[in-house]
Amino acid sequence: MFKIAVLPGDGIGTEIVPEAQKVLKAVAKRFNHEFAFTEALVGGAAIDEVGVPLPEETLALCKNSDAVLLGAIGGPKWDNLPAELRPEAAALLALRKELGLYANLRPAYLFPELIHASSLKPEVIEGVDLLVVRELTGGLYFGEKRREKVPGGERAIDVLEYSTYEIERIVHLACEAARKRRKKVTSVDKANVLESSRLWREVANQVALEYPDVEFSHMYVDNCAMQLIRNPRQFDVIVTENMFGDILTDEASMLTGSLGMLPSASIGGKVGMYEPSHGSAPDIAGQGKANPLATILSAAMMLRYSFDLEQEALAVEQAVREVLAEGYRTPDIAEPNQKLVNTREMGDLVARKVEEVEV
């Protein structure tokens, strides 16, 4: 039996997470497993209910589970709260820190059936299959933050810092991941400007010496942003620091047709956390328009990385592939003459497929 902490969160999180649970239940039925789901409050929903974005009960549940399934956190309703109460920082970043989740894995794989859903030309994105490994607990997001009075107004200060061991462990992870793929790593930094990036590059080069079978190269982040659009097939594994990874993974999502197709896994501690890469999308919340596939594919990553159930993960991914091949689409990836379905219907379709696909 695997214990899963379920944190739907805010906005469309309450719609997409149940669909991933539905698919996991289908996996349990087919492969004779048992998943115990325990739901808890997080983010804006927790603020509204108990006054804090990450209740102690929620954190304790996560630490005592085998994995965490997260929906989405935040929204305009809570944007004007003090920094210590903002859901994104006080809940999401706190969860990553408390669980020791220093690595975020975001695969960007283009299902052939969605080649025309992207805003980019088919000949540019055909065959795209890359993995972004993002450092998750350092950099600007976790550095010192303060404001101070200066003549004429205020000055805001955010500190960007990295230490050797933080860089070593994330580059090791990226190289190990590359060994299971096409054995190519691109380390992304801004070493022509930032001292933290110069340390990053020096340490990365030392780690790369331990992987002579992996092709290792460097790229400035601005060039990488351009190359992701110009020639995304050149990339296999991209490893980068926190903020650069945050930005580049959202860009990479458009290679797959929609942010609603991009899953993620945050790992490094004893308990992994799995969530779609998109936000809470309050503009479509409650309308049944949300695409649950990123969350369902995140559940597949949970099966693979937290539970070591590779066949079960492949079954989920194949089920998604077959549902798309049959022409079913949520609004974000819909094209003319296809079968438009809502959030719940897409979850039903994938769950049924899980019970019958060949793996």
N, C-alpha and C positions, 0 to 999 in steps of 0.2 A: 504494500500500500504506500502511495506517495501522498504527502500532505502538501496542499497548495494553498497559499494565502492569496485570496482574490480581492483586489483593490480596484473597483470600477472607476472611482474618482469622479471626474466632472464631465459636463457636456456629453459628447457621444460615447464617452467611456462606459456609461451604464447600458448602452445599446450593443456595443461591439464585444465586450467581455463575455456576456452570456452566450454569444455565438461560438467563441473559442471554447468555452466550457462544454457546449453541446458537442463539438467535434472531439474533444478529449473524452467525453463519455462514450462516443462511438468507438474510439480507439480502445477504451477499457473493455467494451463489450466484445470487440473482435479479437483482441489479443489477450484477454483474460487478466486484466490488471484492475486495480482499484485506485481511484483518485478521490481523496477526501478534500472537498473544497470548504474553506472557511472565509467568509466575507468580512471586510472591515472598512472603516472610513479612512479617507485620505484626501488631502487637498482642500479645495473650496468647500466641498461637501462636509468635510470634518470641521472646518471653521464654522459653518452655519449650524452644525449640530452640537459641537462641544467647545468651540472657541479657539481651537488650535489646528494647524494643518496636518500635523503628524502626532496623533494621540499615542500615549505610552502603550496602550493596549494593542494598537496597530503594529508598532515597532516590535513589541514582544512576540506577536503572532508571526511576523515575518522571520524573526530570528529562530523561531521554533518550528518552522516549516521546511520542506525540502526545496521549494521554489516559490517565487512570487509572480503572479500574473497581474499586470497593471494595465489599466485602461488609458486614461488621460488626466492631466492635472492642470488646473488653472482656468482663467477666463476673465473677460473684462470686468465682471462683477467684483473681483477681488484685486484689481490692478492698483488701486489707490491705497491699499493697506501699507503699514510700515514694513520695511524690508524683512524684519524678523517674523512677519506673518504671511508674507507673499507665498502662495502655494508652491510655485516653481522652485524657489530657493529653500524654504523652510520645510518642504515635504520631499520633493524629488531629490534635490541635492543632498539633503540630510539622510534619506534612505540609502543613497549610493555610498555615502561616507560611513554610516553605521554598519552597513553590510559588507564593507570592504570591497566594493565593486569598482575596481580600477580600470576595467577594460569593457568597452562597448563594441560589440560586433554588429555591423550593419551590412548585410549582403544586398547588393543591387543586381538582381537577375531579371532579364527581360523574358517573360513568357512570350513565345512567338506569336500567340494569339492576340497580344496587346501591342504589337509593333506599330499599329496605326493610332493607338491611343496617346502616344507621346507627341509632344509638339515638335520633336526633332525629326529629321528625315530618316526614313527606314534604313537607308544605306549607311547611315552614321551609327545607329544603335543596334543593328542586327547582330546578334551573338554576344551582346554585353553580359558579362558575368564577373563582377568584381566584389571585393570585400573590403570595407573600411574598418580598420581597427583604431578606435579613438580612445586616447587616455581620458579617464573619466573623473579622477578625484584630485587633479592638480590644476595649475594654470590660473588664469584670471578669475575663473568662477569660484575658486576656493581661496584666492589670495586675500590679503588685507584690503578692506574697503573703508574709505572715510571721506568726509567732506570737511573743508575748513574755510573760514572767512578770509577773503583777500580784498584789497581795495577794489571797489567796483562790483563786488558780488561774492561768488563762491568758487572754490576749486574742488573738483572731485578726483579722487585717487583710487585706482584699482591696481593691485600689485600682481604681476605675472612672475611666478617663480616655479622652477622645477629643480629637483635634485637628481643625482646620478641614479639612485636605485629606482626612482619612479620611471625614468627613461629606459633603464635596462629591462625591467620586467615587461613593459608594454612592447618593446622591440623584440624581445625573446618570443612573446606570444604571437606576434605577427609573423615571425620567421617560421615558427612551428606550424602556424595555420597555412602558410605558403607551401610548406612541404607536402601538405595534403591536397594542394591544388596544382598550380602551374609553376610553382617555385620562383616567383618573382615578387619582390617587395619594393615599393616606392615610398620612401620616407619624406614627408611633407613638412616644411618649416619656413621660416623667414630669416635665415641665417645672415643675410646681407644687411639686416637692420637690427635684429633683436639678439641680446646676449643670451637669453634663455634658449633661443634657437641654435646659437653657436654651440652651447653645451650639448643640446639635443643631438646635433649632427656629430659631434666628437664621440659621444657615448654610443650612438647608433652605429658608427663605423666600427667601434671596438666589438660590439655584440655581433655584428655581421660577419666578423672573422671566424666566429664559431659555426657558421653555416655556409661552408664553401660551395655547397650544392644549390644555394639560393642566389639568384641574381639580385643584387642590392643596389639601389640608386637613390638619388636625392632630387627633390623638385621644390621650388619656391611655391608657396601657397597660391599666389596670384596666377602663376603659370598653370598650376594644377587645376584651378577653377576654369581656366580657358580650355585646357586639354580634355577635361571631362566632357565638354560640349563638342570640341573639335574632333577628338579621336578617343572615345572612351574604351575601345577594345584594347588599347595598349596597356591597360591596368589589370593587374591580378589582385594583389593585396596592397592597400594604401594604409600606412600607419602614420598617425599624426597626433598633435596635442589637442587639448580639450576644445577650445573655442574654434580652431580651424576645423576640427572634426565635426562639430555641431553644424557649421555652415556648409561644408562640403557634402555631408550626407543628405541634407535637404536638397541640394543641387542634384546629387546623384539619383534622388528619388524620381526625378523627371525623366531619367533614362528608362525607367520601368513603366512609365505611363501615368503614374499617379503616386502621390505620397501615401495613398491608401493601400499601396502594394508593398510597402517597405517595412519589414519586421526588424526587431533588434533583440539582442541578448546582452545583458550587463552581467559580467562574471568577474571572478577573482577571489571572492570570499566563499564561505561554505554554502551560502544560499544565493542562487542566481535569480535575477529579476528579468522578466520578459515583457516587452511592451511594443506596441506599434510606434513607428517613428513620428507619426503625425501628432498634432495637438488635439485639444478638446473640441474644436470646431463648433462653437456655440451657435453659429449662424444656421447650422442644419440640425442641431440637436433636437431630438423628439420627433423628427419627420420621417424616420426610416430610410434616409438617404445615405447614411454612413456606410462606407465599405469596410466589412469586417475581415477582409482577407489578410491585411497586415497583422492583425491580432491573431488570426488563425495560424498564419505562418510563424508568428512568434511562439505560439504554443508548440509548433513542430520543433523549433529551436530548443525549447524547454525539454522536449522528449529526448533530443539528441545530446545536449550539453549537461543537463542536470540529472537525467535519469538513465543515460546511456542506452536509450531505446532507438537505435538507428533504423530498424525496419519500420517501426511505428511512425517515426518522423518522415520517412520516405512515403509512407502510405498517405499521410496528410498532404504532403507536397504534390503527390500524384493526383490525389482527389481534387485539389485546387486546379491543377493543370487540365484535368478532364472536364471539370465544370466550365472552365473558360473555353475549352475547345468546343463545347456544345453551344456556345454563344450566349451564355448568361452573363449579365453585366449589372453592376450598380451604376448610378448616374455619373460618377466621376470618371469611369472608364468606358462609358457607353458610346457606341457608334450607331449609325443608321441601320435598320433592319436586324437589330439584335434583340435578345430577350431581356428586357429591363426587369430587374427584381429589386426588392427592398432588402434591408439589412438582415431581417429574420429569414427571409426566403433564401438568401445566399448561404447563410449558416446551415439551413436545412439541407440544401443541395450538397454541400461539402460533407456534412455528417453522413448522409446516405451513401455517398461515394466511398467514404473511408471503409465502409463495411464490405465493399465489393471489389475495390481496385486490386490489381495484381502488383506485388512488390517483390 
